[in-house]
Amino acid sequence: MPKARMTMAVTIFSAVAAGALLPGCSASVEVKKPTPPKLSAEKLSSTLSEKLAAATGRPKPHITCPEDLVGKVGTTMRCTLVADDGSTLGVSVNVTSVSGDKINYDFKADDKASPAGH
């Protein structure tokens, strides 16, 4: 039995000694937050124009959006539709969901247009 205790003591001592020889370790990892996807203002304007034309059966209206649409749920934006007679209509865009690089949004044109020159 004394030999078993001695072997156990040597094993424990070896483990402790090995642990004492290991330097303290630390690590850090930089995890970059993924940036939300964006839909360019030009692409958004074009898509809105196509969808409104399809919904109304009329030619594609000229729509401009002030900036890229950020793919973050709840983001809203106002774009402007300019009719052939020069009157303008606001178009509200609201991001409803984001899946990877795909941005899903709802849009609604205002009920009343502003006359040309306003």
VOMI-931418 format. One record per residue (C-alpha): residue in three letters; x, y, z. Coordinates in steps of 0.1 Angstrom, whole numbers, plus 5000, padded with zeros to 4 digits. Layout:
% residues N
ALAXYZ/...
% end
This chain:
% residues 118
MET500050005000/PRO502850255007/LYS503950224971/ALA500450304958/ARG500350614980/MET503750714968/THR502750674931/MET499550884938/ALA501651154955/VAL504151164927/THR501251194901/ILE499551474921/PHE502851654926/SER503651614888/ALA500251764879/VAL500752054903/ALA504252114891/ALA503152104855/GLY500352344863/ALA502852584880/LEU505152574849/LEU502352684825/PRO502253054821/GLY498953234828/CYS496953244796/SER494553494783/ALA492953544750/SER490753794732/VAL488753764701/GLU487354064682/VAL483853984671/LYS482654234647/LYS478954304647/PRO477554234613/THR476454544596/PRO472854544585/PRO472354494548/LYS471454804527/LEU469254844496/SER470555134475/ALA468355434470/GLU468355374433/LYS467355004436/LEU464655094461/SER463255374438/SER463255134408/THR461554854428/LEU458855084442/SER458255224407/GLU457754874393/LYS455454764421/LEU453255074420/ALA452955044382/ALA451954674385/ALA449454754413/THR447855044394/GLY448154924358/ARG449755254348/PRO453155334335/LYS456055334360/PRO456155664379/HIS459355854387/ILE460255784423/THR463255904442/CYS464455794477/PRO466756014497/GLU469255744508/ASP469955374510/LEU467455174530/VAL469055014561/GLY467954654567/LYS466954694603/VAL463354604614/GLY461454924621/THR463455144598/THR461255394579/MET461855624550/ARG459955864528/CYS460355854491/THR458856094466/LEU456756004435/VAL456656274408/ALA453656244385/ASP453656344348/ASP451856674357/GLY454556764382/SER452456684413/THR454156484440/LEU453156204463/GLY454956074493/VAL455655704496/SER456355554531/VAL458655254533/ASN458855044565/VAL461254754570/THR459254454583/SER461954184584/VAL465454094574/SER466853754565/GLY470553754557/ASP470954014530/LYS467254014521/ILE465254314533/ASN461454284534/TYR459454604535/ASP455954744532/PHE455255064513/LYS452255294510/ALA451655594488/ASP449955894504/ASP446255934497/LYS446656294484/ALA449156444461/SER450756784464/PRO450157004434/ALA453057084411/GLY455357354423/HIS454757284461/
% end
